[in-house]
Amino acid sequence: MIRTVVVLAVLLTFAVPGCSPKPPMPADPVGGRTVDLSEYSYEQVANVVNARAERLERFWAATIVKVWYIGKEGENEVDQLDGDIHIVQPDMIAMSLEKVGIDVAALGANERFYWYLDLIADEEVASIGTHERANPDQLASLGVPVHPLDLLLLLGFSTLPDEPLDPDRPLRVSESGRHIVVSAPARWGIVDYLLDPDTFEPIRVEIRRADRLPAVLTADMLEGSIEFQDRVLDGSPKVRIPRRIVIDVPEIEARVQVRFLDPRVSRRKPDERAFDLGDTLSRYGVGLRRDLDVMHDRLRDSGS
């Protein structure tokens, strides 16, 4: 979902930041009953999770994004942006960001490309790459430790596979003993979902590299739930999403909070034009383009 460090880069060049320590990530909640895994099966959990994900296949919401990061002088800094987010699972996402009515950035991905439009540079520029040529080392240079489309996993809207990732341990118990943990493959690693044992709604999502245990991105679902409005299918089952999520990026000591306002799907939202790279470039009037595939190839060839 959110190209965290790209957002940070925008803030560093645009905002007059305030100083504030980033909020702590919540520990594994300890309330509730102790989970007995004998009461559950992977199939049962996956069916409920996937039914919810199907209802959230198309998604739009207004957003308030708050970012805590380390500034140029090494101080804790914070800033806030407004925008909206458009999603069509499994491979289309777009997010616009503005501050005080000024367009700051547009981020997105479709089935072929991922992009970031810097709209506050001296000369507006679009950085564009292809999923086919993206790899972990390339994206690390942008500060993004996962595949761009794997950021969608952090929202907890995605499906689980029909078969468990580890047949010997399809379900696990969290450290507190109060929640179910289930793992699934990510494009460049593994995603772990911490689930409520009664509703199977996600409480925490962690993405980690297959060769590394610590999570490279963690998202916590906070402040209760808000109802997702389906304005296309009347009478469809109700679905709840978290009011806000907090994403931790430990490699750069940054934290991003996304608050959702009026989440819904309708005949006009999400807007399919948001996933059209050509339309996005035209809409924002960005002519200068930077080819991330070529840039990363040059860095690789130079040995840097």
RODO-2510 file (C-alpha; in nm, 4 decimals, decimal comma):
residues 304
     n   res          X          Y          Z
     1     m     0,0000     0,0000     0,0000
     2     i     0,1987     0,2930     0,1121
     3     r     0,5419     0,3600    -0,0281
     4     t     0,6610     0,4585     0,3176
     5     v     1,0021     0,6006     0,2464
     6     v     0,8848     0,7792    -0,0653
     7     v     0,6334     0,9578     0,1544
     8     l     0,9123     1,0391     0,3966
     9     a     1,1261     1,1790     0,1175
    10     v     0,8401     1,4049     0,0144
    11     l     0,7977     1,5264     0,3694
    12     l     1,1665     1,5963     0,4134
    13     t     1,1671     1,8283     0,1150
    14     f     0,8281     1,9893     0,1745
    15     a     0,7152     2,0104     0,5329
    16     v     0,8127     2,2278     0,8223
    17     p     0,8085     1,9384     1,0668
    18     g     0,7222     1,9351     1,4313
    19     c     0,9228     1,7354     1,6817
    20     s     0,7451     1,4439     1,8417
    21     p     0,8470     1,0936     1,9473
    22     k     0,6828     0,8260     1,7368
    23     p     0,4069     0,6330     1,9130
    24     p     0,4939     0,2885     2,0467
    25     m     0,3722    -0,0160     1,8584
    26     p     0,1234    -0,2085     2,0714
    27     a     0,2300    -0,5391     2,2195
    28     d     0,0411    -0,8597     2,1524
    29     p    -0,2895    -0,7819     2,3293
    30     v    -0,3314    -0,9908     2,6421
    31     g    -0,7063    -0,9640     2,6967
    32     g    -0,9495    -1,2405     2,6162
    33     r    -0,9441    -1,6152     2,6572
    34     t    -0,6541    -1,8507     2,5955
    35     v    -0,6686    -2,0029     2,2472
    36     d    -0,7049    -2,3795     2,2124
    37     l    -0,5974    -2,4695     1,8583
    38     s    -0,7879    -2,7975     1,8741
    39     e    -1,1046    -2,5897     1,8327
    40     y    -0,9942    -2,4595     1,4926
    41     s    -0,8917    -2,5838     1,1512
    42     y    -0,6989    -2,4044     0,8788
    43     e    -0,9912    -2,4529     0,6393
    44     q    -1,2314    -2,2896     0,8859
    45     v    -1,0055    -1,9878     0,9348
    46     a    -0,9251    -1,9499     0,5640
    47     n    -1,2924    -1,9652     0,4626
    48     v    -1,3860    -1,6780     0,6944
    49     v    -1,0789    -1,4683     0,6070
    50     n    -1,1353    -1,5197     0,2346
    51     a    -1,5056    -1,4355     0,2513
    52     r    -1,4129    -1,1038     0,4161
    53     a    -1,1366    -1,0397     0,1601
    54     e    -1,3808    -1,1014    -0,1238
    55     r    -1,6085    -0,8303     0,0153
    56     l    -1,3092    -0,5925     0,0242
    57     e    -1,1817    -0,6721    -0,3251
    58     r    -1,2773    -0,3209    -0,4369
    59     f    -1,2133    -0,0460    -0,1846
    60     w    -1,2001     0,3324    -0,1550
    61     a    -1,1536     0,5609     0,1440
    62     a    -1,0448     0,9130     0,2257
    63     t    -0,7296     0,9053     0,4374
    64     i    -0,5365     1,1056     0,6926
    65     v    -0,1721     0,9965     0,6945
    66     k     0,0565     1,0838     0,9835
    67     v     0,4295     1,0109     0,9556
    68     w     0,6954     0,9914     1,2282
    69     y     1,0515     0,9833     1,0988
    70     i     1,4118     1,0821     1,1665
    71     g     1,4851     1,4222     1,0147
    72     k     1,7996     1,5559     0,8500
    73     e     1,9379     1,6716     1,1847
    74     g     1,8699     1,3352     1,3516
    75     e     1,5671     1,4582     1,5441
    76     n     1,2276     1,2889     1,5730
    77     e     0,9869     1,4632     1,3387
    78     v     0,6205     1,4253     1,2478
    79     d     0,3875     1,5526     0,9791
    80     q     0,0404     1,4902     0,8421
    81     l    -0,1060     1,4565     0,4907
    82     d    -0,4587     1,4144     0,3542
    83     g    -0,5597     1,2048     0,0555
    84     d    -0,7497     0,9025    -0,0631
    85     i    -0,6803     0,5418    -0,1530
    86     h    -0,8212     0,3260    -0,4358
    87     i    -0,7798    -0,0528    -0,4382
    88     v    -0,8808    -0,3356    -0,6685
    89     q    -0,7316    -0,6622    -0,5466
    90     p    -0,4959    -0,8276    -0,6102
    91     d    -0,2677    -0,5912    -0,8018
    92     m    -0,4056    -0,2385    -0,8293
    93     i    -0,3603     0,0378    -0,5745
    94     a    -0,3402     0,4167    -0,5984
    95     m    -0,2977     0,6805    -0,3328
    96     s    -0,2962     1,0593    -0,3565
    97     l    -0,1445     1,2847    -0,0903
    98     e    -0,1843     1,6563    -0,0337
    99     k    -0,1049     1,9132     0,2343
   100     v    -0,3074     2,2283     0,2895
   101     g    -0,4723     2,1816    -0,0498
   102     i    -0,1420     2,1386    -0,2370
   103     d    -0,0774     1,8128    -0,4248
   104     v     0,2287     1,6471    -0,2728
   105     a     0,2530     1,3003    -0,4255
   106     a     0,0670     1,0289    -0,6108
   107     l     0,1642     0,6656    -0,5554
   108     g     0,0336     0,3633    -0,7368
   109     a     0,0666     0,0255    -0,9002
   110     n    -0,1220    -0,1821    -1,1519
   111     e    -0,0640    -0,5280    -1,2955
   112     r     0,2502    -0,4092    -1,4787
   113     f     0,3929    -0,0885    -1,3275
   114     y     0,4536     0,0779    -0,9920
   115     w     0,5100     0,4551    -0,9684
   116     y     0,5668     0,7567    -0,7485
   117     l     0,4942     1,1138    -0,8631
   118     d     0,6856     1,3828    -0,6750
   119     l     0,4613     1,6856    -0,7211
   120     i     0,6558     1,9341    -0,5091
   121     a     1,0030     1,9032    -0,6580
   122     d     1,1464     2,2018    -0,8448
   123     e     1,0549     2,0040    -1,1550
   124     e     0,7763     1,7516    -1,1030
   125     v     0,8965     1,4003    -1,1810
   126     a     0,7444     1,0538    -1,2111
   127     s     0,9566     0,7559    -1,0995
   128     i     0,8312     0,4416    -1,2751
   129     g     0,9328     0,0755    -1,2555
   130     t     0,7982    -0,2595    -1,3706
   131     h     0,7080    -0,5504    -1,1449
   132     e     0,8809    -0,7866    -1,3878
   133     r     1,2208    -0,6268    -1,3250
   134     a     1,1763    -0,5307    -0,9603
   135     n     1,3847    -0,7167    -0,7027
   136     p     1,4533    -0,6731    -0,3301
   137     d     1,7916    -0,5042    -0,3744
   138     q     1,6479    -0,2540    -0,6217
   139     l     1,3551    -0,1584    -0,4017
   140     a     1,5780    -0,1366    -0,0950
   141     s     1,7472     0,1624    -0,2575
   142     l     1,4087     0,3392    -0,2364
   143     g     1,3700     0,2319     0,1237
   144     v     1,0882    -0,0095     0,0387
   145     p     1,1783    -0,3477     0,1924
   146     v     0,9006    -0,5472     0,0201
   147     h     0,7519    -0,5888    -0,3254
   148     p     0,5281    -0,2859    -0,4025
   149     l     0,2171    -0,5006    -0,4318
   150     d     0,2906    -0,6732    -0,1013
   151     l     0,2100    -0,3441     0,0689
   152     l    -0,1532    -0,4380     0,0031
   153     l    -0,1069    -0,7262     0,2466
   154     l    -0,0547    -0,4807     0,5331
   155     l    -0,4202    -0,3774     0,5151
   156     g    -0,5326    -0,7281     0,6065
   157     f    -0,7706    -0,7422     0,3088
   158     s    -0,5979    -1,0273     0,1228
   159     t    -0,6950    -1,3921     0,0893
   160     l    -0,5261    -1,6984     0,2351
   161     p    -0,4231    -1,9848     0,0048
   162     d    -0,6331    -2,3020    -0,0059
   163     e    -0,3478    -2,5010     0,1479
   164     p    -0,1451    -2,3876     0,4511
   165     l     0,2092    -2,2644     0,4046
   166     d     0,3323    -2,5153     0,6642
   167     p     0,1149    -2,8311     0,6653
   168     d     0,2726    -2,9415     0,9929
   169     r     0,1809    -2,6148     1,1668
   170     p    -0,1085    -2,4594     0,9729
   171     l    -0,2100    -2,2485     1,2755
   172     r    -0,0096    -2,1167     1,5691
   173     v    -0,0842    -1,9361     1,8941
   174     s     0,0483    -1,5846     1,9552
   175     e     0,2982    -1,5102     2,2310
   176     s     0,0200    -1,3978     2,4646
   177     g    -0,1751    -1,7168     2,3964
   178     r    -0,4829    -1,5069     2,3069
   179     h    -0,4718    -1,4987     1,9270
   180     i    -0,4326    -1,7217     1,6242
   181     v    -0,1333    -1,6783     1,3928
   182     v    -0,1480    -1,7958     1,0317
   183     s     0,1203    -1,7520     0,7658
   184     a     0,0956    -1,7152     0,3889
   185     p     0,3440    -1,6542     0,1079
   186     a     0,4328    -1,2982     0,0096
   187     r     0,6051    -1,2176    -0,3198
   188     w     0,9480    -1,1828    -0,1549
   189     g     0,8915    -1,3508     0,1760
   190     i     0,6219    -1,4497     0,4229
   191     v     0,3263    -1,2658     0,5735
   192     d     0,2065    -1,3512     0,9247
   193     y    -0,1478    -1,2625     1,0320
   194     l    -0,2401    -1,2272     1,3993
   195     l    -0,6150    -1,2972     1,4093
   196     d    -0,8946    -1,2455     1,6575
   197     p    -0,9930    -1,6006     1,7655
   198     d    -1,3667    -1,5215     1,7474
   199     t    -1,4033    -1,3149     1,4289
   200     f    -1,0763    -1,4064     1,2501
   201     e    -1,0309    -1,0367     1,1719
   202     p    -0,6650    -0,9298     1,1570
   203     i    -0,5160    -0,7516     1,4559
   204     r    -0,1593    -0,7371     1,3264
   205     v     0,0112    -0,8131     0,9940
   206     e     0,3863    -0,8723     0,9626
   207     i     0,5860    -0,9154     0,6438
   208     r     0,9277    -1,0775     0,6743
   209     r     1,1889    -1,2045     0,4359
   210     a     1,2012    -1,5823     0,4055
   211     d     1,5650    -1,5797     0,5201
   212     r     1,5075    -1,3318     0,8066
   213     l     1,2969    -1,3709     1,1188
   214     p     1,2425    -1,0070     1,2239
   215     a     0,9593    -0,8399     1,0364
   216     v     1,0596    -0,5757     0,7815
   217     l     0,7122    -0,4190     0,7974
   218     t     0,4484    -0,4473     1,0695
   219     a     0,0928    -0,3110     1,0599
   220     d    -0,1275    -0,2907     1,3692
   221     m    -0,5037    -0,2407     1,3461
   222     l    -0,6032     0,0179     1,6062
   223     e    -0,8923     0,2159     1,7566
   224     g    -1,1738    -0,0271     1,6971
   225     s    -1,3572    -0,0803     1,3708
   226     i    -1,5571     0,1128     1,1152
   227     e    -1,8156    -0,0353     0,8813
   228     f    -1,7280    -0,0691     0,5135
   229     q    -2,0187     0,0554     0,2989
   230     d    -2,1090    -0,1411    -0,0148
   231     r    -2,3186     0,0880    -0,2314
   232     v    -2,3278    -0,1545    -0,5246
   233     l    -2,4703    -0,4712    -0,3684
   234     d    -2,7643    -0,3824    -0,1450
   235     g    -2,8142    -0,6171     0,1453
   236     s    -2,4636    -0,7622     0,1263
   237     p    -2,3067    -0,8906     0,4502
   238     k    -2,1535    -0,6225     0,6702
   239     v    -1,7755    -0,5971     0,6822
   240     r    -1,5641    -0,4081     0,9357
   241     i    -1,2207    -0,2581     0,8846
   242     p    -0,9926    -0,0884     1,1381
   243     r    -1,0385     0,2840     1,1822
   244     r    -0,6639     0,3238     1,1502
   245     i    -0,3518     0,1194     1,1021
   246     v     0,0018     0,1967     1,2145
   247     i     0,2868     0,0675     0,9976
   248     d     0,6333     0,0262     1,1477
   249     v     0,9448     0,0360     0,9249
   250     p     1,2283    -0,0589     1,1611
   251     e     1,5097    -0,0344     0,9048
   252     i     1,4679     0,3434     0,8861
   253     e     1,3110     0,4000     1,2298
   254     a     0,9917     0,5329     1,0758
   255     r     0,6249     0,4879     1,1518
   256     v     0,3176     0,5699     0,9414
   257     q    -0,0412     0,5939     1,0642
   258     v    -0,3264     0,5747     0,8124
   259     r    -0,6765     0,6704     0,9260
   260     f    -0,9669     0,5647     0,7032
   261     l    -1,2673     0,7930     0,6546
   262     d    -1,5925     0,6857     0,4841
   263     p    -1,4584     0,3530     0,3445
   264     r    -1,6815     0,2240     0,0681
   265     v    -1,7299     0,0828    -0,2775
   266     s    -1,9713     0,2443    -0,5228
   267     r    -2,0187     0,2682    -0,8956
   268     r    -1,7650     0,5532    -0,9051
   269     k    -1,5240     0,4509    -0,6301
   270     p    -1,2670     0,3158    -0,6622
   271     d    -1,1991     0,5113    -0,9802
   272     e    -1,0418     0,2851    -1,2445
   273     r    -0,8564     0,5853    -1,3905
   274     a    -0,6432     0,5947    -1,0762
   275     f    -0,4723     0,2709    -1,1909
   276     d    -0,4024     0,3994    -1,5424
   277     l    -0,0436     0,5285    -1,5413
   278     g    -0,0885     0,7347    -1,8587
   279     d    -0,4037     0,8991    -1,7274
   280     t    -0,2330     0,9720    -1,3940
   281     l     0,0641     1,1396    -1,5635
   282     s    -0,1699     1,3455    -1,7803
   283     r    -0,3972     1,4419    -1,4915
   284     y    -0,1090     1,5789    -1,2851
   285     g     0,0725     1,7231    -1,5866
   286     v     0,4005     1,5457    -1,5122
   287     g     0,6312     1,5279    -1,8149
   288     l     0,9675     1,4362    -1,6604
   289     r     1,0050     1,0620    -1,6032
   290     r     1,2696     0,8546    -1,4290
   291     d     1,2987     0,4894    -1,5298
   292     l     1,3639     0,2968    -1,2082
   293     d     1,4518    -0,0226    -1,3987
   294     v     1,7307     0,1547    -1,5882
   295     m     1,8497     0,3352    -1,2764
   296     h     1,8751     0,0122    -1,0794
   297     d     2,0504    -0,1657    -1,3672
   298     r     2,3162     0,1073    -1,3687
   299     l     2,3629     0,0783    -0,9917
   300     r     2,3999    -0,2970    -1,0223
   301     d     2,6483    -0,2726    -1,3094
   302     s     2,8555    -0,0164    -1,1187
   303     g     2,8721    -0,2507    -0,8206
   304     s     2,7010    -0,0040    -0,5837
***
